[in-house]
Amino acid sequence: MKLFAATVAAAMAQGFKRSSEQIEESFVIVPEGYGGSFEGFNATQVVLENAEDDLFREFEDEFYAVDVDVMSRSQFTEEEKKMIRKFKLIKNMIVYLQQIKLFGKFCFYGCYCFAKGPRNLLVPGGNSAPMDGADSACKRHLQCNECSKMDFGETCSATDPYNFVAKQDDVTGIAWIQCIDEEGSCGRALCECDKALAYDLSDAEREWNILHHAKWGNFDLDMNCVRVGGGGSERGERFNEPSAPECCGQYPRRYPYRADDGYGNIKQCCVSDTGYGKSYNPMRLECCASGSLKGIGSCDE
């Protein structure tokens, strides 16, 4: 982990607008609109550990312009303001669970980890396979948010606020996050998506690879993240129009799929007892009572 920190420090640029003291003084832990708290969140430590993180300082200046500096707010649309506030909360959740609390390490990372920046935080950098475990976690986060809109309709925006609590165990020091909105609500779904991302990136922290970072490692989105061709279109003309997207799995492991892609590929949804969804070809596999997939006739439940 020391090598990780040294590698990152060597990759980052210098020179910023506000001092660390100014950033710490104005640091917001829970953005406007959201209900919750982070027990033991040490803003001083976060600012100190990110003293040379250019992405942290750039974002804090942008957030300050949105949330504190009244004169600067007019340069942002209302949707951009909401996105920036959501990004702030997500990043605080992520940092809260990380061992090395570097803000920028999972920004502009891979094809799916905030590849287009905080104003477009739910826009992927492409459509290829994720680069690693962290990138896979970010892709699942985008899919989870897609399903929240599909499940709850236009009244559920990804930037809608929600309620949560984040605490630390008094004995072990282990941090955890709990979503507290009513189950089955838009707010609960959005919170579960963000919470899962924070946990998944905590699990993937040691996989971090500077070569997958667009700002610090010159990762090329166009070269690595744009899949050319492939899919059903290479198999000839469509038999029919594809079915509308639907979602498989339980929050936060919920993702969109098509039951019929129009090229003769039929999929069904199988949900495990842990809530993970998996689409499958019913002509080859069957979904067992446990939620596992096996060859047709092989389920022994």
Helices and strands as residue ranges (DSSP letters): H 2-11, H 20-26, H 43-49, H 54-67, G 70-75, H 78-97, G 103-106, G 118-120, H 133-152, E 164-168, E 175-179, H 186-203, G 205-207, G 210-212, H 221-225, G 232-235, E 246-248, E 255-257, E 268-271, E 277-280, E 285-287, E 293-295
